Amino acid sequence: MAAQMTFGCFFNVQLWTCILGIKNIIKT
């Protein structure tokens, strides 16, 4: 799921998705 969130950030360019995805990866 982390990979999908990261890809979604680049493909959809959604700031929230990007921030949440990165935060989740770092928090993991």
C-alpha positions in Angstrom: 0.0 0.0 0.0 2.9 2.3 0.7 4.1 1.9 -2.9 0.6 2.7 -4.2 0.4 5.8 -2.1 3.8 7.0 -3.3 2.9 6.3 -6.9 -0.5 8.0 -6.4 1.4 11.1 -5.2 3.4 11.3 -8.5 0.6 10.2 -10.8 -2.3 12.1 -9.2 -0.1 14.8 -7.6 -2.3 14.9 -4.5 -0.5 16.7 -1.7 -2.5 15.0 1.0 -1.9 11.5 -0.5 1.8 12.3 -0.9 2.2 13.7 2.7 0.2 11.0 4.3 2.0 8.3 2.3 5.5 9.7 3.2 4.4 10.1 6.9 3.2 6.5 7.0 6.4 5.2 5.5 8.5 7.3 8.0 6.3 6.3 10.9 6.7 2.6 9.9 
